[in-house]
């Protein structure tokens, strides 16, 4: 199996001067300078308020069907390489994420019955609206990775740390069925580190270079649609 090439994305490994460098001068544009943060604050505030009944319902379902807290916190790497605590609805058994494995494959026994539903529709990610409101994250931006993965980034790949990480990004849409892809491989961790993660980073670097209000709104609406209209599998990975 191999990854499809990504048109327009850089793969030459050329280093960038700093993660603070804005690709394509994006930090100087009005939207990326202040408009993006304004959109984040407005939408996350509205979302937290409007979805509060759903949050209560999901929390009750989690608490009534498995032992442990309804929320799960994990250290991820954010803007300029700073660690922060990402929030999720707990979709695994207690301590299921402490076994050293940073990825989840389809059929993973750690995932609870309620967790399967939450993960299928990305409902487990909704608490990250609080991360967005706090300024840890953005609605749209490169998904934050675990410290162990970020430590292996090349100088070029660290360019994704120049912006706030997001709830959704182009790579999330391309790898909507990542768990199924990983389950088909004998060594899913190796597949993730050597093929999937580099391709995700290339896609997200391309996003960082060209991000705009139009692209962010498109990614938000595509994410909402894909969370509930799941008939088409990802084509990011194909057989040779």
PAZAPA-4460 file (N, C-alpha, C; in steps of 0.05 Angstrom, whole numbers, plus 32768, in hexadecimal, padded with zeros to 4 digits):
% residues 240
    n_x    n_y    n_z   ca_x   ca_y   ca_z    c_x    c_y    c_z   seq   type   mol
   8011   7FE8   8000   8000   8000   8000   8012   8019   8000     1      X     A
   8008   802E   7FF3   8017   8047   7FF4   8004   805E   7FF3     2      X     A
   800E   8075   7FFB   7FFD   808D   7FFC   7FFC   809B   7FE1     3      X     A
   7FE5   80A6   7FDA   7FE3   80B6   7FC3   7FF4   80CF   7FC6     4      X     A
   8000   80D8   7FB1   800F   80F1   7FB2   7FFC   8108   7FB5     5      X     A
   8005   811C   7FC3   7FF5   8134   7FC7   8000   814A   7FB6     6      X     A
   7FF0   8153   7FA2   7FF8   8168   7F90   7FFB   8182   7F9F     7      X     A
   8011   818F   7F99   8016   81AA   7FA5   8022   81A9   7FC0     8      X     A
   8024   8192   7FCE   8030   8191   7FE8   804E   818C   7FE6     9      X     A
   805D   8197   7FF9   807A   8195   7FF8   8082   817B   8006    10      X     A
   8095   816C   7FF9   809F   8154   8005   80BD   8153   8004    11      X     A
   80CA   816A   7FFF   80E7   8169   7FFB   80F6   816B   8015    12      X     A
   80E8   816E   802C   80F5   816F   8045   8105   8188   804B    13      X     A
   8102   819D   803A   8111   81B5   803F   8109   81C2   8058    14      X     A
   811C   81CB   8069   8115   81D5   8084   8109   81F1   8082    15      X     A
   80F8   81F7   8095   80EE   8212   8099   80FE   821F   80AF    16      X     A
   80FF   823A   80AF   810E   8248   80C3   8102   8245   80DF    17      X     A
   80E7   8244   80E1   80DB   8244   80FC   80BE   823B   80F9    18      X     A
   80B4   822E   810E   8097   8228   810E   8086   8240   8110    19      X     A
   8092   8257   8117   8083   8270   8119   8080   827C   80FD    20      X     A
   808F   8273   80EA   808D   827E   80CF   8072   8277   80C3    21      X     A
   8063   828B   80B9   804A   8286   80AD   804E   8280   808F    22      X     A
   8046   8268   8087   8049   8261   806B   8039   8273   8059    23      X     A
   8046   827D   8044   8038   828E   8031   8031   82A9   803D    24      X     A
   803C   82B0   8054   8036   82CA   8060   801A   82CC   806B    25      X     A
   800F   82B4   8072   7FF3   82B3   807B   7FEE   82C4   8094    26      X     A
   8001   82C7   80A6   7FFC   82D6   80BE   7FF7   82F3   80B9    27      X     A
   7FFF   82FD   80A1   7FFB   8319   809B   7FE0   831F   808F    28      X     A
   7FD1   830A   8087   7FB6   830E   807C   7FA3   8313   8093    29      X     A
   7F8E   8325   808E   7F7B   832B   80A3   7F6E   8313   80AF    30      X     A
   7F66   8300   809F   7F58   82E8   80A9   7F6A   82D8   80BC    31      X     A
   7F82   82D2   80B4   7F93   82C2   80C5   7F9E   82D2   80DD    32      X     A
   7F9E   82EC   80DB   7FA9   82FD   80F1   7F95   8300   8107    33      X     A
   7F7B   8304   8101   7F67   8307   8116   7F4C   82FB   810F    34      X     A
   7F46   82F8   80F5   7F2C   82EE   80ED   7F27   82D1   80F5    35      X     A
   7F3C   82C1   80F3   7F3A   82A4   80F9   7F34   82A0   8117    36      X     A
   7F42   82B0   8128   7F3D   82AD   8144   7F21   82B7   814C    37      X     A
   7F18   82CC   813F   7EFD   82D6   8144   7EE8   82C1   813C    38      X     A
   7EEC   82B4   8126   7EDA   829E   811D   7EDA   8288   8132    39      X     A
   7EF2   8281   813C   7EF5   826B   814F   7EE5   8271   8169    40      X     A
   7EE9   828A   8173   7EDB   8292   818C   7EBD   8292   8189    41      X     A
   7EB4   829D   8173   7E97   829F   816E   7E8B   8283   816B    42      X     A
   7E97   8273   815A   7E8B   8258   8154   7E8D   8245   816C    43      X     A
   7EA4   8246   817A   7EA7   8234   8191   7E94   823C   81A8    44      X     A
   7E90   8256   81AC   7E7E   825F   81C1   7E61   8256   81BA    45      X     A
   7E59   825B   81A1   7E3F   8253   8198   7E3B   8235   8199    46      X     A
   7E50   8226   8191   7E4E   8209   8191   7E4C   81FE   81AC    47      X     A
   7E5B   8208   81BF   7E5A   81FE   81DB   7E3E   8203   81E7    48      X     A
   7E33   821A   81E1   7E18   8220   81EB   7E03   820F   81DE    49      X     A
   7E03   820D   81C3   7DEE   81FF   81B5   7DF0   81E1   81B9    50      X     A
   7E08   81D6   81BD   7E0B   81B9   81BF   7E0C   81B0   81DC    51      X     A
   7E08   81C2   81EF   7E09   81BA   820C   7DF6   81A3   8213    52      X     A
   7DDD   81A3   8208   7DCC   818B   820D   7DD8   8171   8203    53      X     A
   7DE4   8172   81EB   7DF1   815A   81E0   7E08   8152   81F2    54      X     A
   7E17   8165   81FC   7E2E   815F   820D   7E24   814F   8226    55      X     A
   7E0E   8159   8231   7E03   814C   8249   7DFA   812F   8243    56      X     A
   7DED   812C   822C   7DE3   8112   8224   7DFA   80FE   821F    57      X     A
   7E0F   8108   8211   7E26   80F6   820B   7E34   80EF   8225    58      X     A
   7E38   8102   8237   7E46   80FD   8250   7E36   80E8   8260    59      X     A
   7E1C   80EA   8261   7E0C   80D6   826F   7E0F   80BB   8263    60      X     A
   7E0E   80B9   8249   7E12   809F   823B   7E2C   8092   8242    61      X     A
   7E41   80A3   8242   7E5C   8098   8249   7E5D   808E   8266    62      X     A
   7E53   809E   8278   7E54   8098   8294   7E43   807F   829B    63      X     A
   7E2D   807C   828D   7E1B   8066   8293   7E23   804B   8287    64      X     A
   7E35   804C   8274   7E3D   8034   8266   7E5A   802B   826B    65      X     A
   7E6A   803C   8278   7E85   8033   827D   7E90   8043   8295    66      X     A
   7EA3   8038   82A2   7EAF   8044   82BA   7EC2   805B   82B2    67      X     A
   7EC2   8071   82C0   7ED5   8086   82BB   7EC8   80A0   82B4    68      X     A
   7ED9   80B4   82B0   7ECF   80CF   82A9   7EC4   80D0   828D    69      X     A
   7EB2   80E3   8289   7EA6   80E7   826E   7EBA   80F4   825B    70      X     A
   7ECD   8103   8266   7EE0   8112   8256   7EFC   8105   8258    71      X     A
   7F0B   8108   8242   7F26   80FD   8241   7F39   8113   8239    72      X     A
   7F4F   8115   8247   7F63   812A   8242   7F7E   811D   823A    73      X     A
   7F8B   8129   8226   7FA4   811E   821D   7FB6   8134   8214    74      X     A
   7FD0   8131   8218   7FE3   8146   8211   7FE8   8145   81F3    75      X     A
   7FE4   815B   81E5   7FEB   815E   81C9   7FFD   8177   81C6    76      X     A
   8008   8179   81AE   801A   8190   81A8   800C   81A4   8197    77      X     A
   800C   81BD   81A0   7FFD   81D2   8192   800E   81E7   8185    78      X     A
   8004   8200   8185   8011   8216   8178   802D   821A   8182    79      X     A
   8040   821D   816F   805C   8221   8175   8068   820C   8187    80      X     A
   805D   81F3   8186   8068   81DD   8195   8061   81DC   81B2    81      X     A
   804D   81EC   81BA   8045   81EC   81D6   8032   81D5   81DC    82      X     A
   8036   81C5   81F1   8023   81B0   81F8   800A   81BB   8205    83      X     A
   7FF4   81AD   8201   7FDB   81B5   820E   7FCA   819B   8212    84      X     A
   7FB5   819E   8222   7FA4   8187   8228   7F8B   8188   8216    85      X     A
   7F8A   8175   8203   7F73   8173   81F1   7F5C   8165   81FF    86      X     A
   7F44   816D   81FA   7F2C   8161   8206   7F1C   8151   81F2    87      X     A
   7F13   813A   81FC   7F01   8129   81EB   7EED   811B   81FE    88      X     A
   7ED7   8113   81F2   7EC6   8101   8201   7ED4   80E6   8201    89      X     A
   7ED4   80D9   8218   7EE3   80C0   821B   7ED5   80AA   820A    90      X     A
   7EE4   809E   81F8   7ED8   8089   81E6   7EE5   806E   81EC    91      X     A
   7EF8   806D   81FE   7F06   8054   8205   7F01   804D   8222    92      X     A
   7F08   8035   8229   7F07   802D   8245   7F1B   803E   8255    93      X     A
   7F18   803F   826F   7F2A   804F   8280   7F47   8046   827C    94      X     A
   7F59   8059   8279   7F75   8055   8274   7F7B   8047   8259    95      X     A
   7F67   8047   8247   7F6B   803A   822D   7F80   8049   821C    96      X     A
   7F84   8062   8222   7F97   8071   8212   7FB3   8072   821E    97      X     A
   7FB8   8063   8233   7FD2   8064   8241   7FE4   804D   823B    98      X     A
   7FDD   803E   8226   7FED   8026   8220   8005   802B   820E    99      X     A
   8009   8045   8207   8020   804C   81F7   801A   804D   81D9   100      X     A
   8003   8043   81D1   7FFB   8043   81B5   7FED   805D   81AF   101      X     A
   7FF7   806C   819B   7FEC   8086   8195   7FD6   8086   8180   102      X     A
   7FD1   806E   8175   7FBD   806C   8160   7FA7   8058   8168   103      X     A
   7F91   805A   815A   7F7B   8047   815F   7F73   803B   8144   104      X     A
   7F70   8020   8144   7F68   8012   812C   7F4B   8009   812E   105      X     A
   7F3F   8004   8118   7F23   7FFA   8118   7F22   7FE0   8127   106      X     A
   7F0E   7FDD   8138   7F0B   7FC5   8148   7F1B   7FC5   8161   107      X     A
   7F28   7FDB   8168   7F38   7FDD   8180   7F27   7FD7   8199   108      X     A
   7F2F   7FC3   81A9   7F20   7FBA   81C0   7F1E   7FCF   81D6   109      X     A
   7F2E   7FE4   81D5   7F2D   7FF8   81E9   7F15   800B   81E6   110      X     A
   7F0A   800C   81CE   7EF4   801E   81C8   7EDA   8013   81D3   111      X     A
   7ECB   8022   81E2   7EB1   801A   81EE   7E9B   801A   81D8   112      X     A
   7E84   800C   81DD   7E6E   800D   81CA   7E64   8029   81C5   113      X     A
   7E62   803A   81DA   7E5A   8055   81D6   7E70   8064   81C7   114      X     A
   7E89   805E   81CD   7E9F   806B   81C0   7EA0   8067   81A2   115      X     A
   7E97   804F   8199   7E97   8049   817D   7E84   805D   816E   116      X     A
   7E6D   8062   817A   7E5A   8075   816E   7E66   8091   816E   117      X     A
   7E72   8099   8185   7E7D   80B4   8187   7E93   80B8   8172   118      X     A
   7EA5   80A4   816F   7EBB   80A7   815D   7EB2   80A6   8140   119      X     A
   7E9D   8096   813A   7E94   8094   811E   7E8A   80B0   8114   120      X     A
   7E7D   80BF   8125   7E72   80D8   811D   7E82   80F0   8128   121      X     A
   7E9A   80EB   8133   7EAC   80FF   813D   7EA0   8110   8154   122      X     A
   7E8C   8104   8161   7E80   8112   8178   7E94   8114   818F   123      X     A
   7EA6   8101   8191   7EBA   8101   81A6   7ECC   811A   81A5   124      X     A
   7ECE   8127   818E   7EDF   813E   818B   7ED2   8158   8194   125      X     A
   7EB7   8158   8198   7EA9   8171   819E   7EB3   8181   81B6   126      X     A
   7EBC   8174   81CC   7EC7   8183   81E2   7EDE   8195   81DB   127      X     A
   7EEB   8190   81C4   7F01   81A1   81BB   7EF7   81BE   81B4   128      X     A
   7EDD   81C2   81B3   7ED3   81DE   81B0   7EDD   81EE   81C8   129      X     A
   7EE0   81E2   81DF   7EEB   81F0   81F7   7F08   81F6   81F2   130      X     A
   7F17   81E4   81E6   7F33   81EA   81DF   7F35   8201   81CC   131      X     A
   7F22   8202   81B9   7F21   8218   81A6   7F1C   8233   81B4   132      X     A
   7F08   8233   81C6   7F01   824B   81D4   7F19   8255   81E5   133      X     A
   7F27   8242   81F1   7F3E   8249   8202   7F56   8254   81F2   134      X     A
   7F57   824E   81D8   7F6D   8256   81C8   7F82   8241   81C3   135      X     A
   7F7D   8229   81CE   7F90   8212   81C9   7F8E   8209   81AC   136      X     A
   7F76   820B   81A0   7F71   81FF   8186   7F61   8213   8175   137      X     A
   7F5D   820C   815C   7F4C   821A   814A   7F37   8207   813F   138      X     A
   7F22   8211   8133   7F0E   81FF   8126   7F1C   81EF   8110   139      X     A
   7F2C   81FD   8100   7F3A   81F0   80EA   7F58   81F5   80ED   140      X     A
   7F67   81DF   80EA   7F84   81E1   80ED   7F8F   81C5   80EE   141      X     A
   7FA9   81C1   80EB   7FB5   81A7   80EC   7FAE   8199   8107   142      X     A
   7FA5   8180   8105   7F9E   8172   811E   7FB6   816F   812F   143      X     A
   7FB4   8174   814A   7FCB   8172   815C   7FD3   8155   8160   144      X     A
   7FEC   8150   8160   7FF7   8135   8164   8003   8131   8180   145      X     A
   8008   8118   8186   8015   8111   819F   8032   811B   819F   146      X     A
   803E   8121   81B6   8059   812B   81B7   806D   8117   81AA   147      X     A
   8069   80FD   81AD   807B   80EA   81A1   807D   80EC   8183   148      X     A
   8066   80F2   8176   8066   80F5   8159   8072   810F   8151   149      X     A
   806C   8125   815F   8076   813F   8158   8095   8140   815B   150      X     A
   809F   8131   816E   80BC   8130   8172   80CB   8126   815A   151      X     A
   80BE   8117   8148   80CB   810C   8131   80C5   811D   8118   152      X     A
   80B8   8134   811A   80B2   8145   8103   80CD   814F   80F7   153      X     A
   80CD   8152   80DD   80E3   8160   80D0   80DF   817E   80D4   154      X     A
   80F4   818D   80CD   80F2   81AB   80CF   80DB   81B5   80BF   155      X     A
   80D7   81AA   80A7   80C1   81B3   8096   80A6   81AB   80A2   156      X     A
   80A3   8193   80AC   808A   818A   80B7   8082   819A   80D0   157      X     A
   8095   81A5   80DE   808F   81B6   80F5   8081   81D0   80EE   158      X     A
   807F   81D5   80D4   8070   81EC   80CA   8053   81EB   80D2   159      X     A
   8048   81D3   80D7   802C   81D1   80DF   8028   81DD   80FB   160      X     A
   803D   81E0   810A   803B   81EB   8125   803A   820A   8125   161      X     A
   803B   8216   810E   803B   8233   810C   801F   823E   810F   162      X     A
   800B   822C   810F   7FEF   8235   8113   7FE2   8224   8129   163      X     A
   7FCC   822D   8134   7FBE   821D   8148   7FB4   8204   813C   164      X     A
   7FB6   81ED   814A   7FAB   81D4   8140   7F8C   81D6   8140   165      X     A
   7F80   81C5   8130   7F63   81C7   812C   7F53   81AE   8133   166      X     A
   7F39   81B2   8134   7F27   819B   8137   7F25   818B   811E   167      X     A
   7F27   8199   8107   7F27   818B   80ED   7F3C   8198   80DB   168      X     A
   7F44   8189   80C7   7F58   8192   80B4   7F55   8181   809A   169      X     A
   7F63   8188   8085   7F61   8179   806C   7F68   815B   8070   170      X     A
   7F7C   8156   8080   7F84   813A   8085   7F6F   812A   8093   171      X     A
   7F60   8136   80A5   7F4A   8128   80B2   7F35   811F   809F   172      X     A
   7F2F   812F   808A   7F1C   8128   8076   7F27   8112   8064   173      X     A
   7F40   8114   805D   7F4C   8100   804C   7F4E   80E5   805A   174      X     A
   7F52   80E5   8074   7F55   80CC   8084   7F3E   80C8   8097   175      X     A
   7F26   80CD   808C   7F0E   80CA   809C   7F0C   80AD   80A7   176      X     A
   7F16   809A   8097   7F14   807D   80A0   7F30   8073   80A6   177      X     A
   7F40   8083   80B3   7F5B   807B   80BA   7F5D   8062   80CA   178      X     A
   7F4A   805E   80DD   7F4B   8046   80EE   7F48   802D   80DE   179      X     A
   7F37   802D   80C9   7F34   8016   80B8   7F4D   8011   80A7   180      X     A
   7F5A   8026   809E   7F73   8024   808F   7F88   8017   80A0   181      X     A
   7F8B   8021   80B9   7F9F   8016   80CB   7F9A   7FF9   80D2   182      X     A
   7F81   7FF1   80D4   7F7A   7FD6   80DB   7F82   7FC2   80C6   183      X     A
   7F86   7FCB   80AD   7F8D   7FB9   8097   7FAB   7FB4   8095   184      X     A
   7FBA   7FC1   80A7   7FD8   7FBE   80A5   7FE2   7FAE   80BD   185      X     A
   7FF7   7F9E   80B8   8003   7F8E   80CD   800F   7F9E   80E3   186      X     A
   801A   7FB5   80DC   8027   7FC7   80EF   801B   7FE3   80EC   187      X     A
   8004   7FE8   80F8   7FF7   8001   80F5   8007   8019   80FE   188      X     A
   8017   8016   8114   8027   802C   811E   803C   8034   8109   189      X     A
   8049   8020   80FD   805C   8026   80E8   804F   8034   80D0   190      X     A
   8038   802A   80C8   802A   8036   80B2   8023   8054   80B8   191      X     A
   801B   8059   80D0   8013   8074   80D8   802C   8086   80D7   192      X     A
   8042   807D   80E3   8059   808E   80E5   8067   8093   80CA   193      X     A
   8068   807F   80B9   8077   8081   80A0   8067   8089   8088   194      X     A
   804D   8086   8088   803E   808D   8071   8027   80A1   8076   195      X     A
   8016   8099   808A   7FFE   80AA   808E   8005   80C5   809A   196      X     A
   8015   80C6   80AF   801C   80DF   80BC   802B   80F2   80A9   197      X     A
   803F   80E9   809A   804C   80FB   8087   8039   8107   8073   198      X     A
   8026   80F6   8069   8013   8100   8056   8000   8114   8063   199      X     A
   7FF7   810F   807B   7FE6   8122   808A   7FF5   813D   808D   200      X     A
   800E   813C   8094   801D   8154   8099   8020   8164   807F   201      X     A
   8024   8156   8068   8027   8163   804F   800D   8171   8047   202      X     A
   7FF7   8164   804B   7FDC   8170   8046   7FD8   8189   8057   203      X     A
   7FDF   8186   8071   7FDB   819D   8083   7FEE   81B4   807E   204      X     A
   8006   81AE   8076   8018   81C4   806E   800D   81D3   8056   205      X     A
   8001   81C5   8043   7FF5   81D2   802C   7FDD   81E4   8036   206      X     A
   7FCE   81DA   804A   7FB9   81EA   8055   7FC4   8203   8062   207      X     A
   7FD9   8201   8072   7FE5   8217   8080   7FED   822D   806D   208      X     A
   7FF8   8225   8056   8002   8238   8042   7FEB   8248   8035   209      X     A
   7FD3   823B   8034   7FBD   8247   8024   7FA4   824C   8035   210      X     A
   7FA5   824B   804F   7F8D   824D   805F   7F7F   8268   805C   211      X     A
   7F65   8267   805B   7F54   827E   8057   7F39   8279   8064   212      X     A
   7F29   828E   8065   7F0D   828B   8070   7EFE   8277   805E   213      X     A
   7F01   8279   8044   7EF3   8267   8032   7EFB   824A   8037   214      X     A
   7F15   8245   8039   7F1E   8229   803D   7F15   821E   8058   215      X     A
   7F16   822F   806C   7F0D   8226   8087   7EEF   8220   8088   216      X     A
   7EDF   8231   807C   7EC2   822B   807B   7EBC   8212   806B   217      X     A
   7ECB   820E   8055   7EC7   81F6   8045   7ECE   81DD   8056   218      X     A
   7EE4   81DE   8064   7EEC   81C7   8074   7ED9   81C1   808B   219      X     A
   7ECE   81D6   8097   7EBB   81D3   80AD   7EA2   81C5   80A2   220      X     A
   7E97   81CE   808C   7E7F   81C2   8081   7E83   81A6   8077   221      X     A
   7E9A   81A1   806B   7EA1   8186   8061   7EA3   8173   8079   222      X     A
   7EAF   817C   808F   7EB2   816C   80A7   7E97   8165   80B2   223      X     A
   7E85   8179   80B4   7E6A   8174   80BF   7E5B   8160   80AE   224      X     A
   7E5D   8163   8093   7E50   8150   8081   7E5B   8134   8083   225      X     A
   7E75   8132   8084   7E82   8118   8085   7E7D   8109   809F   226      X     A
   7E78   8118   80B4   7E73   810B   80CE   7E5A   80FB   80CE   227      X     A
   7E47   8102   80BC   7E2D   80F4   80BC   7E27   80E7   80A1   228      X     A
   7E35   80EF   808C   7E32   80E3   8072   7E4B   80D3   806C   229      X     A
   7E4C   80BA   8073   7E64   80AA   8073   7E65   8094   805F   230      X     A
   7E5A   8099   8047   7E57   8084   8034   7E71   807F   8024   231      X     A
   7E83   8093   8022   7E9A   8090   8011   7EB3   808D   8022   232      X     A
   7EC2   8078   801D   7EDB   8074   802B   7EF2   8086   8021   233      X     A
   7F05   808B   8032   7F1C   809B   802A   7F2C   808E   8014   234      X     A
   7F37   809E   8003   7F48   8094   7FED   7F65   809D   7FF1   235      X     A
   7F6B   80A6   8009   7F86   80AF   800F   7F9B   8099   800D   236      X     A
   7F93   8081   8011   7FA5   806A   8010   7F9B   8057   7FFB   237      X     A
   7FAD   804C   7FEB   7FA4   803A   7FD6   7FB9   8024   7FD2   238      X     A
   7FB2   800F   7FC5   7FC4   7FF9   7FC0   7FD6   7FFF   7FA8   239      X     A
   7FEE   7FF5   7FA8   7FFF   7FF9   7F91   7FF6   7FE8   7F7A   240      X     A
***
